Amino acid sequence: MKKILVVIDMQNDFIDGALGTKEAEAIVDNVIAKIGEYPADCIYATRDTHQKNYLETMEGKKLPVVHCVEGTKGWELNERVEKALAGAVIMNKPSFGSPELADMLAAEAAGQEDMEIEMVGICTDICVVSNAILLKARLPEVNVVVDAACCAGVTPETHNAALQVMQMCQVEIR
């Protein structure tokens, strides 16, 4: 079975920056350990990527906290996570879910008899859930898994709610 790891938005602004939480800080070691379980050519990572006009966008109007502006320290991946990701595919995404990621993984799944996509990262209740549902919709026969110990939400309550939503949509929660 082909196993793929997707690391969602392990960026400074989500860990200890503008939108950081103690829960996000607490999963960094778990995420690094998980990355170590996969060969680099089986890992995809995303970066939430905004521009200087973020507050003028629909997202910025609903979440008026400037974060992950391309080229800033907050936009960069956590230094330790980035080191662990050496050789992985890293892509920028301008919104919660990434159709580009789904396209790349659909191409990866083509011709595979069996494939599993494991997901980790931040925020469980925004970008992880968005990408998990997008991947499950695009690849209904692929086992999509989320490692709850390697994810953090905006709050513990919304983290748990997102895990429940994903489970209802046939995403396996470990």
Secondary structure, 3 states (H helix, E strand, C coil): CEEEEEEECCEHHHHCCCCCCHHHHHHHHHHHHHHCCCCHHHEEEEEECECCCHHHCHHHHHCCCCCCECCCCCCCECHHHHHHCCCCEEEEECCCCCHHHHHHHHHHHCCCCCEEEEEEEECHHHHHHHHHHHHHHHCCCCEEEEEEEEEECCCHHHHHHHHHHHHHCCCEEC
